[in-house]
Amino acid sequence: MPAYAIYFLAALAEIAGCFAFWSWLRLGKSALWLIPGMASLAFFAWLLTMVDAAAAGRAYAAYGGIYIVASLSWLWIAEGVRPDHWDMTGAAVALAGSAIILAGPR
């Protein structure tokens, strides 16, 4: 599976897991939300180990751009808040950085 596909799945898992904690602590949801939240965060961590990279730090750094785009997508789809021009500009810069990290000659 290509790195960007793994990163996309990892971002969904991380955001879903973190949102479970947000829902419990900030939205007053049941602590039972933490069970799937913790499973989702464990799945996220496992997915990042599937990226073909010589160093964990490089894999995590490249993941950052994908996470930013996924977070802004969550903002729009799950929370109903449309990202603004600055959000989109920042996401484009972050994606460019991820591409440089992933595709740079080693």
C-alpha positions in Angstrom: 0.0 0.0 0.0 1.4 3.4 -0.9 2.6 5.7 2.0 0.0 8.3 1.3 -2.8 5.7 1.6 -1.4 4.5 4.9 -1.1 8.1 6.1 -4.7 8.8 5.2 -6.0 5.8 7.1 -3.7 6.6 10.0 -5.0 10.2 10.1 -8.6 9.0 10.2 -7.8 6.6 13.0 -5.9 9.3 15.0 -8.6 11.9 14.5 -11.4 9.5 15.4 -9.5 8.4 18.5 -8.8 11.9 19.7 -12.4 13.0 18.9 -13.6 10.2 21.3 -11.6 11.8 24.1 -12.8 15.3 23.1 -16.4 14.1 23.1 -16.0 12.6 26.6 -14.1 15.5 28.2 -15.6 18.5 26.3 -19.0 17.4 25.0 -20.1 15.4 28.1 -20.4 12.0 26.3 -20.1 8.7 28.2 -16.7 7.4 29.2 -17.6 4.4 27.0 -16.5 6.5 24.1 -13.0 5.9 25.3 -13.1 2.2 24.4 -13.3 2.7 20.6 -11.2 5.8 20.9 -8.3 3.9 22.4 -8.7 1.1 19.8 -8.6 3.7 17.1 -5.4 5.3 18.5 -3.8 1.9 18.7 -4.7 1.2 15.1 -3.3 4.6 14.1 0.1 3.7 15.8 0.2 0.3 14.1 -0.6 1.9 10.7 2.4 4.2 11.0 4.7 1.2 11.4 3.6 0.1 7.9 5.2 3.0 6.1 8.4 2.0 4.3 10.8 4.5 5.9 14.3 4.0 7.2 13.6 6.2 10.3 10.5 6.6 12.4 11.0 10.4 12.7 11.0 10.8 8.9 7.8 8.7 8.6 6.1 10.8 11.3 7.3 14.1 9.8 5.9 13.2 6.4 2.6 12.1 8.1 2.1 15.6 9.5 0.9 17.1 6.2 -1.6 14.4 5.6 -2.8 14.8 9.2 -3.4 18.5 8.7 -5.5 18.0 5.5 -7.4 15.2 7.3 -8.1 17.4 10.3 -9.4 20.2 8.1 -11.6 17.7 6.3 -12.9 16.5 9.7 -13.6 20.1 10.7 -15.7 20.5 7.6 -17.5 17.1 7.4 -17.9 16.1 11.1 -18.1 19.6 12.7 -19.8 21.6 10.0 -17.2 24.3 10.0 -15.8 25.2 6.5 -12.1 25.7 6.4 -11.1 29.2 5.3 -8.5 30.4 2.8 -5.7 30.4 5.4 -6.6 26.8 6.5 -6.4 25.7 2.8 -3.1 27.6 2.2 -1.5 26.1 5.3 -2.7 22.6 4.2 -1.1 23.1 0.8 2.2 24.1 2.3 2.1 21.2 4.7 1.4 18.7 1.8 4.3 20.2 -0.2 6.5 19.6 2.8 5.3 16.0 3.1 6.0 15.4 -0.5 9.5 16.7 -0.2 10.2 14.5 2.8 8.7 11.4 1.1 10.1 11.9 -2.4 13.5 13.4 -1.5 16.5 11.5 -2.8 18.2 9.5 -0.1 
